């Protein structure tokens, strides 16, 4: 029997689902971060780095 509480498992499942959606291109990193905040889960730091990169890329395109 696992020692992880059910709530912990649910949060982990939501976190993994969001991360996989970003990897598959179904969600943009900022969308995954907003969803994670809504559900009260944390995503891995690479998602935050992707979000920062995406934001910088979009800013560079709009500055042109």
N, CA, C, O and CB atoms as a CASP TS submission, in Angstrom:
PFRMAT TS
TARGET T0000
AUTHOR 0000-0000-0000
METHOD Language model
MODEL 1
PARENT N/A
ATOM      1  N   UNK     1       0.841  -1.182   0.000  1.00  0.00           N
ATOM      2  CA  UNK     1       0.000   0.000   0.000  1.00  0.00           C
ATOM      3  C   UNK     1       0.886   1.246   0.000  1.00  0.00           C
ATOM      4  O   UNK     1       1.892   1.314   0.705  1.00  0.00           O
ATOM      5  CB  UNK     1      -0.956  -0.002   1.221  1.00  0.00           C
ATOM      6  N   UNK     2       0.494   2.204  -0.790  1.00  0.00           N
ATOM      7  CA  UNK     2       1.277   3.429  -0.915  1.00  0.00           C
ATOM      8  C   UNK     2       1.076   4.328   0.302  1.00  0.00           C
ATOM      9  O   UNK     2       0.013   4.337   0.923  1.00  0.00           O
ATOM     10  CB  UNK     2       0.896   4.180  -2.199  1.00  0.00           C
ATOM     11  N   UNK     3       2.113   5.075   0.622  1.00  0.00           N
ATOM     12  CA  UNK     3       2.033   5.995   1.763  1.00  0.00           C
ATOM     13  C   UNK     3       1.650   7.407   1.339  1.00  0.00           C
ATOM     14  O   UNK     3       1.531   8.296   2.182  1.00  0.00           O
ATOM     15  CB  UNK     3       3.360   6.028   2.501  1.00  0.00           C
ATOM     16  N   UNK     4       1.454   7.621   0.034  1.00  0.00           N
ATOM     17  CA  UNK     4       1.083   8.947  -0.454  1.00  0.00           C
ATOM     18  C   UNK     4      -0.416   9.138  -0.239  1.00  0.00           C
ATOM     19  O   UNK     4      -1.205   8.288  -0.651  1.00  0.00           O
ATOM     20  CB  UNK     4       1.462   9.124  -1.965  1.00  0.00           C
ATOM     21  N   UNK     5      -0.825  10.233   0.396  1.00  0.00           N
ATOM     22  CA  UNK     5      -2.251  10.466   0.590  1.00  0.00           C
ATOM     23  C   UNK     5      -2.976  10.586  -0.747  1.00  0.00           C
ATOM     24  O   UNK     5      -2.374  10.962  -1.753  1.00  0.00           O
ATOM     25  CB  UNK     5      -2.474  11.725   1.423  1.00  0.00           C
ATOM     26  N   UNK     6      -4.262  10.266  -0.756  1.00  0.00           N
ATOM     27  CA  UNK     6      -5.030  10.324  -2.005  1.00  0.00           C
ATOM     28  C   UNK     6      -4.975  11.708  -2.627  1.00  0.00           C
ATOM     29  O   UNK     6      -4.860  11.837  -3.846  1.00  0.00           O
ATOM     30  CB  UNK     6      -6.482   9.927  -1.757  1.00  0.00           C
ATOM     31  N   UNK     7      -5.056  12.744  -1.802  1.00  0.00           N
ATOM     32  CA  UNK     7      -4.987  14.103  -2.326  1.00  0.00           C
ATOM     33  C   UNK     7      -3.642  14.336  -3.012  1.00  0.00           C
ATOM     34  O   UNK     7      -3.582  14.989  -4.054  1.00  0.00           O
ATOM     35  CB  UNK     7      -5.203  15.133  -1.198  1.00  0.00           C
ATOM     36  N   UNK     8      -2.571  13.808  -2.437  1.00  0.00           N
ATOM     37  CA  UNK     8      -1.248  13.937  -3.044  1.00  0.00           C
ATOM     38  C   UNK     8      -1.174  13.242  -4.386  1.00  0.00           C
ATOM     39  O   UNK     8      -0.559  13.748  -5.324  1.00  0.00           O
ATOM     40  CB  UNK     8      -0.190  13.379  -2.122  1.00  0.00           C
ATOM     41  N   UNK     9      -1.807  12.071  -4.476  1.00  0.00           N
ATOM     42  CA  UNK     9      -1.830  11.346  -5.746  1.00  0.00           C
ATOM     43  C   UNK     9      -2.616  12.122  -6.791  1.00  0.00           C
ATOM     44  O   UNK     9      -2.209  12.197  -7.951  1.00  0.00           O
ATOM     45  CB  UNK     9      -2.433   9.947  -5.561  1.00  0.00           C
ATOM     46  N   UNK    10      -3.735  12.696  -6.386  1.00  0.00           N
ATOM     47  CA  UNK    10      -4.548  13.463  -7.324  1.00  0.00           C
ATOM     48  C   UNK    10      -3.777  14.671  -7.835  1.00  0.00           C
ATOM     49  O   UNK    10      -3.799  14.963  -9.031  1.00  0.00           O
ATOM     50  CB  UNK    10      -5.859  13.910  -6.664  1.00  0.00           C
ATOM     51  N   UNK    11      -3.096  15.373  -6.936  1.00  0.00           N
ATOM     52  CA  UNK    11      -2.306  16.535  -7.354  1.00  0.00           C
ATOM     53  C   UNK    11      -1.185  16.119  -8.287  1.00  0.00           C
ATOM     54  O   UNK    11      -0.891  16.813  -9.260  1.00  0.00           O
ATOM     55  CB  UNK    11      -1.730  17.264  -6.135  1.00  0.00           C
ATOM     56  N   UNK    12      -0.558  14.984  -7.992  1.00  0.00           N
ATOM     57  CA  UNK    12       0.524  14.505  -8.847  1.00  0.00           C
ATOM     58  C   UNK    12      -0.008  14.149 -10.233  1.00  0.00           C
ATOM     59  O   UNK    12       0.649  14.420 -11.239  1.00  0.00           O
ATOM     60  CB  UNK    12       1.218  13.287  -8.210  1.00  0.00           C
ATOM     61  N   UNK    13      -1.193  13.544 -10.289  1.00  0.00           N
ATOM     62  CA  UNK    13      -1.786  13.181 -11.578  1.00  0.00           C
ATOM     63  C   UNK    13      -2.117  14.422 -12.402  1.00  0.00           C
ATOM     64  O   UNK    13      -1.881  14.451 -13.610  1.00  0.00           O
ATOM     65  CB  UNK    13      -3.050  12.340 -11.366  1.00  0.00           C
ATOM     66  N   UNK    14      -2.661  15.441 -11.752  1.00  0.00           N
ATOM     67  CA  UNK    14      -2.976  16.691 -12.451  1.00  0.00           C
ATOM     68  C   UNK    14      -1.694  17.329 -12.958  1.00  0.00           C
ATOM     69  O   UNK    14      -1.635  17.795 -14.096  1.00  0.00           O
ATOM     70  CB  UNK    14      -3.739  17.670 -11.523  1.00  0.00           C
ATOM     71  N   UNK    15      -0.675  17.351 -12.123  1.00  0.00           N
ATOM     72  CA  UNK    15       0.605  17.938 -12.508  1.00  0.00           C
ATOM     73  C   UNK    15       1.195  17.216 -13.715  1.00  0.00           C
ATOM     74  O   UNK    15       1.643  17.852 -14.669  1.00  0.00           O
ATOM     75  CB  UNK    15       1.588  17.892 -11.333  1.00  0.00           C
ATOM     76  N   UNK    16       1.193  15.892 -13.670  1.00  0.00           N
ATOM     77  CA  UNK    16       1.737  15.116 -14.788  1.00  0.00           C
ATOM     78  C   UNK    16       0.920  15.321 -16.057  1.00  0.00           C
ATOM     79  O   UNK    16       1.486  15.432 -17.145  1.00  0.00           O
ATOM     80  CB  UNK    16       1.779  13.629 -14.432  1.00  0.00           C
ATOM     81  N   UNK    17      -0.399  15.374 -15.934  1.00  0.00           N
ATOM     82  CA  UNK    17      -1.251  15.584 -17.108  1.00  0.00           C
ATOM     83  C   UNK    17      -0.958  16.930 -17.759  1.00  0.00           C
ATOM     84  O   UNK    17      -0.890  17.031 -18.984  1.00  0.00           O
ATOM     85  CB  UNK    17      -2.735  15.499 -16.720  1.00  0.00           C
ATOM     86  N   UNK    18      -0.785  17.958 -16.940  1.00  0.00           N
ATOM     87  CA  UNK    18      -0.468  19.279 -17.486  1.00  0.00           C
ATOM     88  C   UNK    18       0.902  19.282 -18.161  1.00  0.00           C
ATOM     89  O   UNK    18       1.068  19.861 -19.234  1.00  0.00           O
ATOM     90  CB  UNK    18      -0.509  20.340 -16.378  1.00  0.00           C
ATOM     91  N   UNK    19       1.874  18.638 -17.534  1.00  0.00           N
ATOM     92  CA  UNK    19       3.216  18.591 -18.114  1.00  0.00           C
ATOM     93  C   UNK    19       3.216  17.837 -19.443  1.00  0.00           C
ATOM     94  O   UNK    19       3.876  18.257 -20.394  1.00  0.00           O
ATOM     95  CB  UNK    19       4.198  17.932 -17.136  1.00  0.00           C
ATOM     96  N   UNK    20       2.486  16.739 -19.514  1.00  0.00           N
ATOM     97  CA  UNK    20       2.415  15.978 -20.764  1.00  0.00           C
ATOM     98  C   UNK    20       1.702  16.781 -21.851  1.00  0.00           C
ATOM     99  O   UNK    20       2.079  16.715 -23.021  1.00  0.00           O
ATOM    100  CB  UNK    20       1.692  14.638 -20.537  1.00  0.00           C
ATOM    101  N   UNK    21       0.682  17.533 -21.471  1.00  0.00           N
ATOM    102  CA  UNK    21      -0.017  18.367 -22.446  1.00  0.00           C
ATOM    103  C   UNK    21       0.915  19.426 -23.026  1.00  0.00           C
ATOM    104  O   UNK    21       0.851  19.722 -24.219  1.00  0.00           O
ATOM    105  CB  UNK    21      -1.238  19.034 -21.801  1.00  0.00           C
ATOM    106  N   UNK    22       1.770  19.992 -22.199  1.00  0.00           N
ATOM    107  CA  UNK    22       2.746  20.972 -22.686  1.00  0.00           C
ATOM    108  C   UNK    22       3.735  20.286 -23.624  1.00  0.00           C
ATOM    109  O   UNK    22       4.055  20.818 -24.687  1.00  0.00           O
ATOM    110  CB  UNK    22       3.496  21.646 -21.501  1.00  0.00           C
ATOM    111  N   UNK    23       4.218  19.111 -23.237  1.00  0.00           N
ATOM    112  CA  UNK    23       5.178  18.385 -24.069  1.00  0.00           C
ATOM    113  C   UNK    23       4.594  18.048 -25.436  1.00  0.00           C
ATOM    114  O   UNK    23       5.302  18.105 -26.441  1.00  0.00           O
ATOM    115  CB  UNK    23       5.625  17.106 -23.368  1.00  0.00           C
ATOM    116  N   UNK    24       3.307  17.699 -25.483  1.00  0.00           N
ATOM    117  CA  UNK    24       2.662  17.326 -26.743  1.00  0.00           C
ATOM    118  C   UNK    24       2.201  18.540 -27.537  1.00  0.00           C
ATOM    119  O   UNK    24       1.731  18.400 -28.666  1.00  0.00           O
ATOM    120  CB  UNK    24       1.481  16.417 -26.473  1.00  0.00           C
ATOM    121  N   UNK    25       2.329  19.714 -26.967  1.00  0.00           N
ATOM    122  CA  UNK    25       1.925  20.926 -27.665  1.00  0.00           C
ATOM    123  C   UNK    25       0.438  21.225 -27.562  1.00  0.00           C
ATOM    124  O   UNK    25      -0.071  22.076 -28.292  1.00  0.00           O
ATOM    125  CB  UNK    25       2.305  20.822 -29.097  1.00  0.00           C
ATOM    126  N   UNK    26      -0.261  20.547 -26.676  1.00  0.00           N
ATOM    127  CA  UNK    26      -1.696  20.781 -26.500  1.00  0.00           C
ATOM    128  C   UNK    26      -1.962  22.023 -25.653  1.00  0.00           C
ATOM    129  O   UNK    26      -3.009  22.655 -25.789  1.00  0.00           O
ATOM    130  CB  UNK    26      -2.356  19.563 -25.856  1.00  0.00           C
ATOM    131  N   UNK    27      -1.030  22.370 -24.793  1.00  0.00           N
ATOM    132  CA  UNK    27      -1.125  23.565 -23.952  1.00  0.00           C
ATOM    133  C   UNK    27       0.154  24.366 -24.078  1.00  0.00           C
ATOM    134  O   UNK    27       1.241  23.806 -24.227  1.00  0.00           O
ATOM    135  CB  UNK    27      -1.390  23.192 -22.471  1.00  0.00           C
ATOM    136  N   UNK    28       0.019  25.660 -24.020  1.00  0.00           N
ATOM    137  CA  UNK    28       1.201  26.512 -23.932  1.00  0.00           C
ATOM    138  C   UNK    28       1.621  26.536 -22.460  1.00  0.00           C
ATOM    139  O   UNK    28       0.783  26.366 -21.575  1.00  0.00           O
ATOM    140  CB  UNK    28       0.917  27.975 -24.487  1.00  0.00           C
ATOM    141  N   UNK    29       2.907  26.746 -22.196  1.00  0.00           N
ATOM    142  CA  UNK    29       3.372  26.727 -20.801  1.00  0.00           C
ATOM    143  C   UNK    29       2.607  27.667 -19.880  1.00  0.00           C
ATOM    144  O   UNK    29       2.330  27.317 -18.732  1.00  0.00           O
ATOM    145  CB  UNK    29       4.825  27.080 -20.753  1.00  0.00           C
ATOM    146  N   UNK    30       2.259  28.865 -20.369  1.00  0.00           N
ATOM    147  CA  UNK    30       1.548  29.790 -19.489  1.00  0.00           C
ATOM    148  C   UNK    30       0.146  29.276 -19.173  1.00  0.00           C
ATOM    149  O   UNK    30      -0.379  29.545 -18.092  1.00  0.00           O
ATOM    150  CB  UNK    30       1.468  31.181 -20.129  1.00  0.00           C
ATOM    151  N   UNK    31      -0.470  28.538 -20.106  1.00  0.00           N
ATOM    152  CA  UNK    31      -1.788  27.960 -19.835  1.00  0.00           C
ATOM    153  C   UNK    31      -1.692  26.873 -18.767  1.00  0.00           C
ATOM    154  O   UNK    31      -2.555  26.763 -17.895  1.00  0.00           O
ATOM    155  CB  UNK    31      -2.401  27.384 -21.127  1.00  0.00           C
ATOM    156  N   UNK    32      -0.634  26.075 -18.848  1.00  0.00           N
ATOM    157  CA  UNK    32      -0.431  25.019 -17.852  1.00  0.00           C
ATOM    158  C   UNK    32      -0.184  25.623 -16.473  1.00  0.00           C
ATOM    159  O   UNK    32      -0.674  25.105 -15.469  1.00  0.00           O
ATOM    160  CB  UNK    32       0.749  24.113 -18.255  1.00  0.00           C
ATOM    161  N   UNK    33       0.573  26.713 -16.423  1.00  0.00           N
ATOM    162  CA  UNK    33       0.825  27.367 -15.135  1.00  0.00           C
ATOM    163  C   UNK    33      -0.456  27.944 -14.537  1.00  0.00           C
ATOM    164  O   UNK    33      -0.676  27.862 -13.329  1.00  0.00           O
ATOM    165  CB  UNK    33       1.866  28.475 -15.300  1.00  0.00           C
ATOM    166  N   UNK    34      -1.298  28.528 -15.391  1.00  0.00           N
ATOM    167  CA  UNK    34      -2.569  29.056 -14.894  1.00  0.00           C
ATOM    168  C   UNK    34      -3.451  27.930 -14.362  1.00  0.00           C
ATOM    169  O   UNK    34      -4.082  28.074 -13.315  1.00  0.00           O
ATOM    170  CB  UNK    34      -3.304  29.826 -16.005  1.00  0.00           C
ATOM    171  N   UNK    35      -3.496  26.810 -15.084  1.00  0.00           N
ATOM    172  CA  UNK    35      -4.291  25.664 -14.635  1.00  0.00           C
ATOM    173  C   UNK    35      -3.727  25.096 -13.336  1.00  0.00           C
ATOM    174  O   UNK    35      -4.481  24.717 -12.440  1.00  0.00           O
ATOM    175  CB  UNK    35      -4.328  24.571 -15.723  1.00  0.00           C
ATOM    176  N   UNK    36      -2.412  25.039 -13.238  1.00  0.00           N
ATOM    177  CA  UNK    36      -1.783  24.514 -12.020  1.00  0.00           C
ATOM    178  C   UNK    36      -2.134  25.389 -10.820  1.00  0.00           C
ATOM    179  O   UNK    36      -2.411  24.880  -9.734  1.00  0.00           O
ATOM    180  CB  UNK    36      -0.249  24.432 -12.192  1.00  0.00           C
ATOM    181  N   UNK    37      -2.119  26.697 -11.018  1.00  0.00           N
ATOM    182  CA  UNK    37      -2.498  27.606  -9.931  1.00  0.00           C
ATOM    183  C   UNK    37      -3.954  27.385  -9.535  1.00  0.00           C
ATOM    184  O   UNK    37      -4.290  27.397  -8.351  1.00  0.00           O
ATOM    185  CB  UNK    37      -2.275  29.076 -10.347  1.00  0.00           C
ATOM    186  N   UNK    38      -4.813  27.184 -10.530  1.00  0.00           N
ATOM    187  CA  UNK    38      -6.235  26.967 -10.265  1.00  0.00           C
ATOM    188  C   UNK    38      -6.459  25.703  -9.439  1.00  0.00           C
ATOM    189  O   UNK    38      -7.270  25.698  -8.514  1.00  0.00           O
ATOM    190  CB  UNK    38      -7.012  26.877 -11.580  1.00  0.00           C
ATOM    191  N   UNK    39      -5.736  24.627  -9.776  1.00  0.00           N
ATOM    192  CA  UNK    39      -5.903  23.357  -9.077  1.00  0.00           C
ATOM    193  C   UNK    39      -5.020  23.235  -7.842  1.00  0.00           C
ATOM    194  O   UNK    39      -5.128  22.261  -7.096  1.00  0.00           O
ATOM    195  CB  UNK    39      -5.610  22.221 -10.014  1.00  0.00           C
ATOM    196  N   UNK    40      -4.153  24.211  -7.623  1.00  0.00           N
ATOM    197  CA  UNK    40      -3.302  24.191  -6.440  1.00  0.00           C
ATOM    198  C   UNK    40      -2.184  23.170  -6.505  1.00  0.00           C
ATOM    199  O   UNK    40      -1.806  22.589  -5.488  1.00  0.00           O
ATOM    200  CB  UNK    40      -4.128  23.930  -5.239  1.00  0.00           C
ATOM    201  N   UNK    41      -1.651  22.947  -7.707  1.00  0.00           N
ATOM    202  CA  UNK    41      -0.543  22.001  -7.861  1.00  0.00           C
ATOM    203  C   UNK    41       0.686  22.748  -8.349  1.00  0.00           C
ATOM    204  O   UNK    41       0.589  23.860  -8.868  1.00  0.00           O
ATOM    205  CB  UNK    41      -0.915  20.855  -8.844  1.00  0.00           C
ATOM    206  N   UNK    42       1.836  22.128  -8.176  1.00  0.00           N
ATOM    207  CA  UNK    42       3.082  22.717  -8.652  1.00  0.00           C
ATOM    208  C   UNK    42       3.578  21.930  -9.851  1.00  0.00           C
ATOM    209  O   UNK    42       3.471  20.705  -9.904  1.00  0.00           O
ATOM    210  CB  UNK    42       4.151  22.745  -7.532  1.00  0.00           C
ATOM    211  N   UNK    43       4.121  22.659 -10.805  1.00  0.00           N
ATOM    212  CA  UNK    43       4.721  22.025 -11.969  1.00  0.00           C
ATOM    213  C   UNK    43       6.232  22.061 -11.825  1.00  0.00           C
ATOM    214  O   UNK    43       6.780  22.818 -11.024  1.00  0.00           O
ATOM    215  CB  UNK    43       4.273  22.719 -13.279  1.00  0.00           C
ATOM    216  N   UNK    44       6.888  21.236 -12.610  1.00  0.00           N
ATOM    217  CA  UNK    44       8.342  21.213 -12.547  1.00  0.00           C
ATOM    218  C   UNK    44       8.905  22.521 -13.089  1.00  0.00           C
ATOM    219  O   UNK    44       8.236  23.245 -13.827  1.00  0.00           O
ATOM    220  CB  UNK    44       8.904  20.012 -13.336  1.00  0.00           C
ATOM    221  N   UNK    45      10.123  22.804 -12.716  1.00  0.00           N
ATOM    222  CA  UNK    45      10.735  24.090 -13.073  1.00  0.00           C
ATOM    223  C   UNK    45      10.909  24.258 -14.578  1.00  0.00           C
ATOM    224  O   UNK    45      10.943  25.391 -15.057  1.00  0.00           O
ATOM    225  CB  UNK    45      12.081  24.231 -12.391  1.00  0.00           C
ATOM    226  N   UNK    46      11.020  23.164 -15.344  1.00  0.00           N
ATOM    227  CA  UNK    46      11.192  23.319 -16.790  1.00  0.00           C
ATOM    228  C   UNK    46       9.969  23.956 -17.421  1.00  0.00           C
ATOM    229  O   UNK    46      10.098  24.651 -18.429  1.00  0.00           O
ATOM    230  CB  UNK    46      11.472  21.969 -17.445  1.00  0.00           C
ATOM    231  N   UNK    47       8.786  23.743 -16.862  1.00  0.00           N
ATOM    232  CA  UNK    47       7.586  24.377 -17.393  1.00  0.00           C
ATOM    233  C   UNK    47       7.679  25.885 -17.194  1.00  0.00           C
ATOM    234  O   UNK    47       7.309  26.655 -18.080  1.00  0.00           O
ATOM    235  CB  UNK    47       6.313  23.811 -16.714  1.00  0.00           C
ATOM    236  N   UNK    48       8.171  26.303 -16.035  1.00  0.00           N
ATOM    237  CA  UNK    48       8.347  27.731 -15.775  1.00  0.00           C
ATOM    238  C   UNK    48       9.371  28.317 -16.741  1.00  0.00           C
ATOM    239  O   UNK    48       9.180  29.422 -17.250  1.00  0.00           O
ATOM    240  CB  UNK    48       8.786  27.971 -14.314  1.00  0.00           C
ATOM    241  N   UNK    49      10.453  27.590 -16.997  1.00  0.00           N
ATOM    242  CA  UNK    49      11.464  28.083 -17.942  1.00  0.00           C
ATOM    243  C   UNK    49      10.875  28.201 -19.342  1.00  0.00           C
ATOM    244  O   UNK    49      11.162  29.168 -20.048  1.00  0.00           O
ATOM    245  CB  UNK    49      12.694  27.148 -17.961  1.00  0.00           C
ATOM    246  N   UNK    50      10.051  27.233 -19.760  1.00  0.00           N
ATOM    247  CA  UNK    50       9.416  27.310 -21.073  1.00  0.00           C
ATOM    248  C   UNK    50       8.489  28.516 -21.144  1.00  0.00           C
ATOM    249  O   UNK    50       8.432  29.210 -22.159  1.00  0.00           O
ATOM    250  CB  UNK    50       8.637  26.018 -21.376  1.00  0.00           C
ATOM    251  N   UNK    51       7.769  28.755 -20.063  1.00  0.00           N
ATOM    252  CA  UNK    51       6.872  29.904 -20.016  1.00  0.00           C
ATOM    253  C   UNK    51       7.660  31.194 -20.182  1.00  0.00           C
ATOM    254  O   UNK    51       7.268  32.067 -20.955  1.00  0.00           O
ATOM    255  CB  UNK    51       6.082  29.924 -18.698  1.00  0.00           C
ATOM    256  N   UNK    52       8.768  31.320 -19.462  1.00  0.00           N
ATOM    257  CA  UNK    52       9.604  32.515 -19.558  1.00  0.00           C
ATOM    258  C   UNK    52      10.147  32.682 -20.970  1.00  0.00           C
ATOM    259  O   UNK    52      10.182  33.795 -21.496  1.00  0.00           O
ATOM    260  CB  UNK    52      10.760  32.445 -18.553  1.00  0.00           C
ATOM    261  N   UNK    53      10.572  31.576 -21.589  1.00  0.00           N
ATOM    262  CA  UNK    53      11.098  31.630 -22.953  1.00  0.00           C
ATOM    263  C   UNK    53       9.996  32.044 -23.925  1.00  0.00           C
ATOM    264  O   UNK    53      10.219  32.882 -24.798  1.00  0.00           O
ATOM    265  CB  UNK    53      11.696  30.262 -23.364  1.00  0.00           C
ATOM    266  N   UNK    54       8.824  31.468 -23.778  1.00  0.00           N
ATOM    267  CA  UNK    54       7.701  31.784 -24.656  1.00  0.00           C
ATOM    268  C   UNK    54       7.325  33.259 -24.540  1.00  0.00           C
ATOM    269  O   UNK    54       7.069  33.923 -25.545  1.00  0.00           O
ATOM    270  CB  UNK    54       6.491  30.899 -24.322  1.00  0.00           C
ATOM    271  N   UNK    55       7.293  33.763 -23.309  1.00  0.00           N
ATOM    272  CA  UNK    55       6.955  35.166 -23.088  1.00  0.00           C
ATOM    273  C   UNK    55       8.012  36.070 -23.728  1.00  0.00           C
ATOM    274  O   UNK    55       7.667  37.075 -24.350  1.00  0.00           O
ATOM    275  CB  UNK    55       6.832  35.465 -21.573  1.00  0.00           C
ATOM    276  N   UNK    56       9.287  35.727 -23.585  1.00  0.00           N
ATOM    277  CA  UNK    56      10.362  36.529 -24.174  1.00  0.00           C
ATOM    278  C   UNK    56      10.296  36.487 -25.699  1.00  0.00           C
ATOM    279  O   UNK    56      10.529  37.500 -26.359  1.00  0.00           O
ATOM    280  CB  UNK    56      11.736  36.029 -23.689  1.00  0.00           C
ATOM    281  N   UNK    57       9.981  35.324 -26.255  1.00  0.00           N
ATOM    282  CA  UNK    57       9.874  35.188 -27.707  1.00  0.00           C
ATOM    283  C   UNK    57       8.735  36.046 -28.238  1.00  0.00           C
ATOM    284  O   UNK    57       8.896  36.745 -29.238  1.00  0.00           O
ATOM    285  CB  UNK    57       9.661  33.716 -28.100  1.00  0.00           C
ATOM    286  N   UNK    58       7.594  35.995 -27.580  1.00  0.00           N
ATOM    287  CA  UNK    58       6.455  36.800 -28.018  1.00  0.00           C
ATOM    288  C   UNK    58       6.742  38.285 -27.890  1.00  0.00           C
ATOM    289  O   UNK    58       6.337  39.067 -28.750  1.00  0.00           O
ATOM    290  CB  UNK    58       5.215  36.442 -27.215  1.00  0.00           C
ATOM    291  N   UNK    59       7.433  38.686 -26.833  1.00  0.00           N
ATOM    292  CA  UNK    59       7.766  40.096 -26.647  1.00  0.00           C
ATOM    293  C   UNK    59       8.700  40.557 -27.755  1.00  0.00           C
ATOM    294  O   UNK    59       8.545  41.663 -28.274  1.00  0.00           O
ATOM    295  CB  UNK    59       8.411  40.331 -25.265  1.00  0.00           C
ATOM    296  N   UNK    60       9.664  39.727 -28.124  1.00  0.00           N
ATOM    297  CA  UNK    60      10.597  40.086 -29.189  1.00  0.00           C
ATOM    298  C   UNK    60       9.862  40.247 -30.518  1.00  0.00           C
ATOM    299  O   UNK    60      10.189  41.134 -31.307  1.00  0.00           O
ATOM    300  CB  UNK    60      11.703  39.024 -29.318  1.00  0.00           C
ATOM    301  N   UNK    61       8.866  39.388 -30.767  1.00  0.00           N
ATOM    302  CA  UNK    61       8.110  39.484 -32.016  1.00  0.00           C
ATOM    303  C   UNK    61       7.242  40.734 -32.045  1.00  0.00           C
ATOM    304  O   UNK    61       7.101  41.360 -33.096  1.00  0.00           O
ATOM    305  CB  UNK    61       7.243  38.243 -32.207  1.00  0.00           C
ATOM    306  N   UNK    62       6.661  41.104 -30.916  1.00  0.00           N
ATOM    307  CA  UNK    62       5.806  42.290 -30.894  1.00  0.00           C
ATOM    308  C   UNK    62       6.620  43.576 -30.912  1.00  0.00           C
ATOM    309  O   UNK    62       6.103  44.623 -31.302  1.00  0.00           O
ATOM    310  CB  UNK    62       4.909  42.267 -29.668  1.00  0.00           C
ATOM    311  N   UNK    63       7.877  43.518 -30.499  1.00  0.00           N
ATOM    312  CA  UNK    63       8.737  44.700 -30.507  1.00  0.00           C
ATOM    313  C   UNK    63       9.242  45.036 -31.904  1.00  0.00           C
ATOM    314  O   UNK    63       9.747  46.134 -32.139  1.00  0.00           O
ATOM    315  CB  UNK    63       9.913  44.492 -29.576  1.00  0.00           C
ATOM    316  N   UNK    64       9.108  44.106 -32.814  1.00  0.00           N
ATOM    317  CA  UNK    64       9.619  44.351 -34.178  1.00  0.00           C
ATOM    318  C   UNK    64       8.818  45.367 -34.913  1.00  0.00           C
ATOM    319  O   UNK    64       9.123  45.678 -36.064  1.00  0.00           O
ATOM    320  CB  UNK    64       9.640  43.087 -34.971  1.00  0.00           C
TER
END
